Amino acid sequence: MGCRGIRIPGRNNCLAHLAPAHRTAYLGTLSAGADIDHRSTPFTHRLLAELLNALRDQTTSLPIIGRARFDGARFDGEADFADATFNGPAEFDGAVFTDYGRFKAAHFESTSSFAGVQFSEASFENAVFVSATRFMHAKFQYDSRFMRAQFSDLAIFVMARFGGVVSFEGSVFTEARFSGTRFENIADFSNATFSRTSNLGPFVCASLVYLEGAVFEAPVTLEIAASTVYCAGTPWEHRAELRLRYADLDLRYAVLSAPTAVTFHAVPFKYLSTPLPEEVLSSHDPSVRVTSVQGVDASFLVLTDTDLTHCLFTGAFHLDQIHIEGRNTFAPVPDGIQLRAHIWPVKWSKRRTIAEEHHWRALAAGLPAQPSGASRWQISPHHGDPARTPDPEDVSAVYRQLRKAFEDAKNEPGAADFYYGEMEMRRHSRDSTPPGERGLLHAYWFLSGYGLRASRAAGWLIVAMVTTVLLLMGLGLPQNSPRQEASGTVPASGGRVSFTIDKEDPQNPTHDRFTGKRLEKALNVTLNSVIFRSSGQDLTTAGTYIEMGSRLLEPVLLALAILAIRGRIKR
């Protein structure tokens, strides 16, 4: 009475409530590979053992099951499915395991479903899942062991709960153990809860690891080698460290309430001193590529040895407090000589940039929406939609905050490229930068690359000096050095004599302008002008104005060159 167990064919009772003679007769009809249906049936350890014994292969002595239907079943005592082979779908939805559910080294040749299952403690060590498997809404009160398990298709743990119960002795056994696990397709842990898991992994996933909305209720270290790790919207309530390989990491709108570190793990992960095989990822670059930190409170974020070439920063909070350490890679400018506005050639100054600047420049240049290369600006996923592409003012704000983060970390040379990018965006912004200020920024960029390009300032200094020398030789130095003449009247009676000394006005040169002697004089005037001194040479009227101009311009160019050198070697 009240038993919900499925009836045995030809009988009015479930397997648990059959008379002994009828149970023996039913089990006698089973053989290896038979389909079984025991939905909502209560099992004891002994009853399950009798059922599996009837399904054992005569050669291997291992249970072989066709389609297995245990939806809603209840397993009191240890449920031992170790080494069993499920040739057909294995359905355990809503089942309850009050003790230890052992599926160690089990083989699931078809789909398997453990949706809503309640495990006290479970072991799927070395289990093989050939087809998709589902653990949606499953609950693991104590340890859940998936060490060295292999998932060849989808592995869905959406809204599963790992742990949360403390044993009566006070010891905690609530780890979700996925060490050495291999996922050959998507591993979906969306909205799963890890109550007391301190280490998740190391494991390998050939495709995507979803951690969107997953909750870690204790400090945790994740060790994952995967092509993509998706953590959008994940709340990190405690300290977390993500040690990754091969992964594209998306952190957009993640909620960081404690320090969260993302680190590239340079060597393959190990389990029991054995490196995990990574051949499913061998076609990928092992580096870690962060693709977005939009909407993240970056004050808790630490990025170490990551690739930020395609990372989106706009919309992040407290970006000036982000910690970027180690060897991090930012997007470079296009290589080679490019045509600006399809008219004149230009070679971009080498520097580190952010993806948002690439997206804006690609849109502003009217580039076609095709894959970017080393010689092109990156194309935004929303290319062609100005409303979804950051404008120069937005990009300038990002550069400003990144610059401050590097400066606060005492990395002045590293901050220089972000200052350059900030000034570039201000120079191009027609909304927030007045025309007069934009003109000054254009001159500052043209002469010295915003005081960061010593070669440019030195080049213009050399051009200015050569121009000054040529102008002085051609126009500034007089034909001959002016001679002084003394004139006066000598009184007949003798006495004191006064003479008036006049100097001839310098005469403009008419011939022999470019001689060695005139070159020496012109060079002397020019070099003195560079250090803001007067040479004392006699000059024509034109030469006086030439010297005045050189004494104003050339020291400024020299100062800009020194400033740029200082910016690159400043500690």
C-alpha positions in Angstrom: 0.0 0.0 0.0 1.3 3.5 -1.0 4.3 2.1 -3.0 4.8 4.1 -6.2 7.2 1.6 -7.7 6.6 0.4 -11.3 4.9 -3.0 -11.5 6.8 -6.0 -12.8 5.2 -7.2 -16.0 2.5 -9.7 -15.2 2.5 -8.9 -11.5 0.7 -6.4 -9.3 3.8 -5.4 -7.3 7.2 -3.7 -7.8 10.4 -5.6 -7.5 10.8 -4.7 -3.9 7.4 -6.0 -2.9 7.3 -9.2 -5.0 6.9 -12.5 -3.2 10.3 -14.3 -3.0 9.2 -16.9 -5.5 8.0 -14.4 -8.0 11.1 -12.2 -7.6 13.3 -15.3 -8.2 11.2 -16.1 -11.3 11.5 -12.5 -12.6 15.3 -12.3 -12.0 15.6 -15.6 -13.8 14.2 -14.1 -17.0 17.0 -11.5 -17.1 20.4 -11.8 -18.7 23.3 -9.5 -19.6 22.1 -6.6 -21.8 18.4 -6.8 -20.8 16.3 -3.7 -20.5 15.0 -3.0 -17.0 12.3 -0.6 -15.7 12.2 0.0 -11.9 11.0 3.5 -11.7 10.2 4.7 -8.1 11.2 1.4 -6.7 12.8 1.3 -3.2 16.0 -0.7 -3.2 18.1 -2.1 -0.4 21.7 -3.0 -0.9 20.8 -6.7 -1.1 18.0 -6.2 -3.6 20.2 -4.2 -6.0 22.9 -6.7 -5.7 20.5 -9.5 -6.7 19.3 -7.5 -9.7 22.8 -6.7 -10.9 23.9 -10.4 -10.4 21.1 -11.4 -12.8 22.5 -9.0 -15.4 26.2 -10.1 -15.2 28.0 -11.3 -18.3 29.1 -14.9 -18.0 32.5 -14.1 -19.4 33.5 -11.0 -17.6 31.2 -11.3 -14.5 30.4 -7.6 -14.9 26.8 -6.2 -15.1 25.7 -5.3 -18.6 22.4 -3.4 -18.8 20.3 -2.3 -21.8 18.0 0.5 -21.1 17.9 1.2 -17.4 15.0 3.2 -15.9 15.5 4.1 -12.2 13.6 7.4 -12.2 12.4 8.3 -8.7 13.9 5.1 -7.3 15.2 5.1 -3.7 18.5 3.4 -2.8 18.9 2.6 0.9 22.3 1.5 1.8 25.2 1.4 -0.6 24.2 1.3 -4.3 27.0 -0.4 -6.1 27.0 0.1 -9.9 30.8 -0.1 -10.1 32.1 -1.5 -13.5 28.6 -1.8 -14.8 28.0 -1.1 -18.5 24.8 0.7 -19.7 24.3 -0.1 -23.3 21.1 1.8 -23.5 19.9 5.1 -21.9 20.5 5.2 -18.2 17.7 7.2 -16.5 18.0 8.1 -12.8 16.0 11.3 -12.7 14.8 12.2 -9.3 16.3 9.1 -7.6 17.5 9.3 -4.0 20.8 7.7 -2.8 20.7 7.7 1.0 24.2 6.2 1.3 27.1 5.8 -1.1 26.3 5.7 -4.9 29.2 3.9 -6.5 29.5 4.2 -10.3 33.3 3.8 -10.3 34.5 2.7 -13.8 31.0 2.4 -15.1 30.4 2.8 -18.8 27.5 4.7 -20.2 27.3 3.9 -23.9 24.2 5.9 -24.5 22.6 9.0 -22.9 22.5 9.1 -19.1 20.4 11.4 -16.9 20.8 12.1 -13.2 18.6 15.2 -13.2 17.3 16.1 -9.7 19.1 13.1 -8.1 20.0 13.4 -4.4 23.3 11.8 -3.5 24.6 11.4 0.0 28.0 10.6 -1.5 28.8 9.6 -5.0 31.7 8.2 -7.0 32.1 8.3 -10.7 35.8 7.8 -10.7 37.1 6.5 -14.1 33.5 6.4 -15.4 33.1 6.8 -19.2 30.2 8.8 -20.6 30.0 8.2 -24.4 26.9 10.3 -25.0 25.4 13.3 -23.3 24.8 13.2 -19.6 22.8 15.4 -17.4 23.2 16.2 -13.7 20.8 19.2 -13.7 19.6 20.1 -10.2 21.5 17.1 -8.8 22.5 17.5 -5.1 25.6 16.0 -3.6 25.5 16.2 0.2 29.1 15.0 0.8 31.9 14.1 -1.6 31.3 13.9 -5.3 34.1 12.2 -7.1 34.6 12.4 -10.8 38.4 11.9 -10.9 39.6 10.6 -14.2 36.1 10.4 -15.6 35.7 10.9 -19.3 32.8 12.8 -20.9 32.8 12.4 -24.7 29.6 14.5 -25.2 27.7 17.2 -23.3 28.2 17.2 -19.5 25.4 19.3 -18.0 25.6 20.2 -14.3 23.3 23.2 -14.5 22.0 24.3 -11.0 23.7 21.3 -9.4 24.7 21.7 -5.8 27.9 20.2 -4.5 28.2 19.9 -0.7 26.7 21.9 2.0 26.4 19.3 4.8 28.8 18.9 7.7 29.2 15.4 9.2 28.2 14.8 12.8 31.8 14.5 13.9 32.3 18.1 12.6 34.5 17.0 9.7 33.7 18.4 6.3 33.5 16.1 3.3 31.9 18.2 0.6 34.5 18.5 -2.1 33.5 18.4 -5.8 36.4 16.4 -7.1 37.1 16.7 -10.9 40.8 16.1 -10.8 42.0 14.5 -14.0 38.5 14.6 -15.6 38.4 14.9 -19.4 35.5 16.7 -21.2 35.5 16.4 -24.9 32.5 18.6 -25.4 30.8 21.3 -23.4 31.0 21.2 -19.6 28.1 23.3 -18.3 28.2 24.3 -14.6 25.9 27.3 -15.0 24.3 28.4 -11.7 25.8 25.4 -9.9 26.6 25.9 -6.2 29.9 24.7 -4.7 29.5 25.0 -1.0 32.9 24.0 0.4 34.9 23.1 -2.7 38.4 24.5 -2.3 39.9 23.1 -5.5 38.1 22.5 -8.7 40.2 20.6 -11.2 42.6 20.2 -12.7 40.7 19.0 -15.7 40.8 19.3 -19.5 37.9 20.4 -21.7 38.2 20.4 -25.5 35.3 22.9 -25.8 33.5 25.3 -23.5 33.4 25.4 -19.7 30.3 27.3 -18.5 30.6 28.9 -15.1 27.9 31.5 -15.7 26.2 32.3 -12.4 28.1 29.5 -10.5 28.4 30.2 -6.8 31.5 29.4 -4.8 30.7 29.7 -1.1 34.3 29.2 0.0 37.7 30.3 -1.3 38.5 28.3 -4.3 41.3 27.5 -6.8 40.2 26.5 -10.3 42.7 24.6 -12.6 41.3 24.3 -16.1 42.7 23.6 -19.5 39.9 24.5 -22.0 39.3 26.3 -25.2 36.9 28.7 -23.5 35.9 29.5 -19.9 32.7 31.5 -19.7 32.3 33.3 -16.3 29.8 36.0 -17.3 27.8 37.1 -14.3 29.6 34.7 -11.9 29.5 35.9 -8.3 32.9 35.5 -6.7 32.1 36.0 -3.0 35.4 34.7 -1.7 39.0 34.7 -2.8 39.4 32.9 -6.0 42.3 32.0 -8.3 41.8 30.8 -11.9 44.8 28.9 -13.2 44.1 28.4 -16.8 45.6 27.1 -20.0 44.5 27.5 -23.7 41.4 29.4 -22.5 39.5 32.4 -23.8 38.1 33.8 -20.6 35.0 36.0 -20.5 34.5 37.8 -17.2 31.9 40.3 -18.3 29.6 41.4 -15.4 31.2 39.0 -13.0 30.6 40.2 -9.4 34.0 40.3 -7.6 33.6 40.7 -3.8 37.1 39.5 -3.0 40.5 39.3 -4.7 40.2 37.2 -7.9 43.4 36.3 -9.8 43.6 35.0 -13.3 46.9 33.3 -14.1 48.4 31.5 -17.1 49.7 28.1 -16.0 52.8 27.7 -18.1 53.1 23.9 -17.9 50.5 21.1 -18.2 48.5 20.4 -15.1 49.3 17.2 -13.2 47.2 14.7 -11.3 49.0 12.2 -9.1 52.3 13.4 -10.5 51.2 12.6 -14.1 50.7 15.4 -16.6 47.1 15.6 -17.9 46.9 14.7 -21.7 46.1 17.8 -23.7 46.0 16.5 -27.3 42.4 17.6 -27.7 43.7 21.2 -27.3 47.0 20.8 -29.2 45.8 23.0 -32.1 45.3 26.0 -29.7 47.8 28.4 -28.3 48.3 27.5 -24.6 48.1 31.1 -23.5 45.2 32.6 -21.6 43.2 35.2 -23.5 40.9 37.5 -21.5 38.1 38.6 -23.8 36.1 41.0 -21.6 36.0 42.6 -18.1 33.0 44.8 -18.9 30.9 45.6 -15.9 33.5 44.2 -13.5 34.7 45.9 -10.3 38.4 45.7 -11.4 39.7 46.7 -8.0 39.6 43.1 -7.0 41.0 41.7 -10.3 44.6 40.5 -10.8 45.7 39.5 -14.3 49.0 37.7 -14.6 50.7 36.6 -17.8 47.5 36.9 -19.8 46.8 37.9 -23.4 44.6 41.1 -23.5 44.7 41.6 -27.2 41.0 41.3 -27.7 39.9 42.3 -24.1 37.1 44.8 -23.8 37.5 47.2 -20.9 34.8 49.8 -21.4 32.2 49.7 -18.7 34.5 48.2 -16.0 34.5 49.9 -12.6 37.6 51.1 -10.7 39.7 50.2 -13.7 42.5 52.4 -12.3 42.9 49.9 -9.5 43.3 46.8 -11.6 46.4 44.8 -11.1 48.1 43.7 -14.4 51.3 41.8 -13.6 53.8 39.7 -15.4 54.0 39.4 -19.1 50.7 40.6 -20.4 50.1 41.2 -24.1 48.0 44.1 -25.5 46.9 44.6 -29.1 49.6 46.1 -31.3 49.1 48.6 -34.0 48.9 47.4 -37.6 52.2 46.4 -39.2 53.8 47.9 -42.2 52.9 51.0 -44.2 49.1 51.8 -44.4 47.1 54.2 -46.5 45.4 56.8 -44.3 42.1 57.8 -45.8 43.1 55.8 -48.9 45.3 58.8 -49.9 48.7 59.0 -48.2 50.9 56.3 -46.7 51.6 56.2 -42.9 53.4 53.9 -40.6 51.9 53.6 -37.2 54.1 54.2 -34.2 54.7 51.0 -32.3 52.7 50.8 -29.0 50.3 48.8 -27.0 46.7 49.5 -27.6 43.3 48.2 -26.4 40.7 46.5 -28.5 38.2 49.4 -28.3 40.6 51.7 -30.1 41.0 49.1 -32.9 37.2 48.9 -33.2 36.8 52.7 -33.4 39.6 53.1 -35.9 38.2 50.3 -38.1 34.8 51.9 -38.0 36.2 55.4 -38.7 38.3 54.2 -41.6 35.3 52.4 -43.1 37.1 49.0 -43.2 35.0 46.1 -44.5 33.6 43.7 -41.9 36.1 40.9 -42.6 38.7 39.1 -40.4 41.4 41.3 -39.0 45.0 40.6 -39.7 48.4 41.8 -38.5 48.2 44.6 -41.0 44.7 45.8 -40.1 42.8 47.2 -37.2 40.6 44.7 -35.3 37.0 44.5 -36.4 34.4 44.8 -33.7 31.7 42.1 -33.4 29.3 45.0 -33.9 31.2 46.6 -36.7 29.0 49.0 -38.7 26.9 50.0 -35.6 28.3 53.3 -34.2 25.9 53.1 -31.3 27.6 49.9 -30.0 31.2 51.0 -30.8 33.0 53.1 -28.1 33.8 56.6 -29.2 37.1 58.3 -28.6 35.9 59.8 -25.4 35.1 56.4 -24.0 38.4 54.9 -25.1 40.3 57.9 -23.7 38.7 57.3 -20.3 39.8 53.6 -20.4 43.4 54.6 -21.3 43.5 57.2 -18.5 42.5 54.6 -15.9 44.9 52.0 -17.2 47.7 54.5 -17.2 47.0 55.4 -13.6 47.0 51.7 -12.7 50.4 51.2 -14.2 51.8 54.4 -12.6 50.5 53.3 -9.2 52.3 50.0 -9.7 55.5 52.1 -10.3 55.6 51.0 -14.0 56.1 54.4 -15.6 57.5 53.0 -18.9 54.6 50.6 -19.2 52.2 53.5 -18.6 53.6 55.5 -21.5 51.7 53.7 -24.2 48.4 54.3 -22.4 49.2 58.0 -22.1 49.9 58.0 -25.8 46.6 56.3 -26.5 44.7 58.7 -24.2 46.2 61.7 -26.1 45.4 60.1 -29.4 41.7 59.7 -28.5 41.6 63.3 -27.1 43.1 64.5 -30.4 40.4 62.7 -32.4 37.5 63.5 -30.2 35.4 66.3 -31.7 32.8 66.2 -29.0 34.9 66.7 -25.8 38.0 68.5 -27.2 37.7 72.1 -28.3 39.2 73.0 -31.8 42.0 75.1 -30.3 43.0 72.3 -27.9 42.9 69.8 -30.8 45.2 72.0 -32.7 47.7 72.1 -29.9 47.4 68.3 -29.6 48.1 67.9 -33.3 51.2 70.0 -33.0 52.3 68.1 -29.8 51.8 64.8 -31.7 53.5 66.0 -34.9 56.6 67.2 -33.2 57.3 64.6 -30.5 54.5 62.0 -30.3 53.2 63.6 -27.1 56.6 63.8 -25.6 57.0 60.1 -25.9 58.9 59.6 -29.2 62.5 60.7 -28.7 63.4 59.8 -32.3 60.6 62.0 -33.7 61.7 65.0 -31.5 65.3 64.5 -32.3 64.6 64.2 -36.0 62.7 67.5 -36.0 65.6 69.0 -34.0 68.1 67.9 -36.7 65.8 69.2 -39.4 65.5 72.6 -37.6 69.2 72.8 -37.1 70.0 72.0 -40.7 67.4 74.5 -41.9 68.9 77.1 -39.6 72.4 76.5 -40.8 71.3 76.7 -44.4 69.3 79.9 -43.8 72.2 81.5 -42.0 74.7 80.6 -44.7 72.3 81.9 -47.4 70.8 85.0 -45.7 71.9 85.4 -42.1 75.7 85.9 -42.2 77.0 89.1 -43.7 79.2 89.2 -46.8 82.2 90.3 -44.8 82.7 91.0 -41.1 81.8 94.7 -40.5 84.8 96.9 -39.9 85.0 99.6 -37.3 86.3 103.1 -38.1 87.4 105.9 -35.7 87.0 109.5 -36.6 87.7 112.8 -34.7 89.5 116.1 -34.8 92.9 116.6 -33.2 93.1 120.1 -31.6 96.2 122.1 -32.7 97.1 122.9 -29.1 97.1 119.3 -28.1 95.2 117.9 -25.1 92.5 115.2 -24.7 91.2 113.7 -27.9 87.8 111.9 -28.3 87.1 109.6 -31.2 83.7 108.3 -32.3 83.8 104.7 -33.5 81.2 103.6 -36.0 80.5 100.1 -37.2 79.3 99.3 -40.6 75.9 97.7 -41.0 76.2 94.0 -42.0 75.8 93.6 -45.7 73.7 90.8 -47.2 75.8 88.3 -49.0 75.9 88.4 -52.7 78.3 85.6 -53.6 80.3 82.7 -52.1 77.5 82.0 -49.6 78.1 78.3 -49.0 81.7 78.1 -48.0 83.5 76.2 -45.2 84.1 79.3 -43.2 80.5 80.4 -43.4 79.4 76.9 -42.5 81.5 77.0 -39.3 80.0 80.4 -38.3 76.4 79.2 -39.1 77.0 76.0 -37.1 78.3 78.0 -34.2 75.2 80.2 -34.1 72.9 77.1 -34.4 74.5 75.1 -31.7 74.3 78.1 -29.3 70.6 78.5 -30.2 69.9 74.9 -29.2 71.1 75.6 -25.7 69.4 79.0 -25.7 72.5 81.1 -25.9 73.6 83.9 -28.2 76.6 83.2 -30.3 77.8 86.8 -30.5 78.2 86.6 -34.3 77.4 89.6 -36.5 74.2 88.8 -38.4 72.2 90.5 -41.0 68.6 91.6 -40.2 67.3 88.3 -41.6 69.9 86.4 -39.7 68.8 88.0 -36.4 65.2 86.8 -36.9 66.5 83.4 -37.9 68.5 83.2 -34.7 65.5 84.3 -32.6 63.3 81.6 -34.2 65.9 78.9 -33.7 66.5 80.0 -30.1 62.8 79.5 -29.4 62.1 76.3 -31.4 65.2 74.2 -31.0 65.5 74.2 -27.2 61.9 73.1 -27.1 62.6 70.2 -29.4 65.7 69.2 -27.4 63.6 69.3 -24.2 60.9 67.1 -25.8 63.5 64.5 -26.8 65.0 64.5 -23.3 61.5 64.1 -21.9 60.7 61.2 -24.1 64.0 59.4 -23.1 63.2 60.1 -19.5 59.8 58.6 -19.8 61.2 55.3 -21.1 63.9 54.9 -18.4 62.0 56.4 -15.4 61.6 54.0 -12.6 
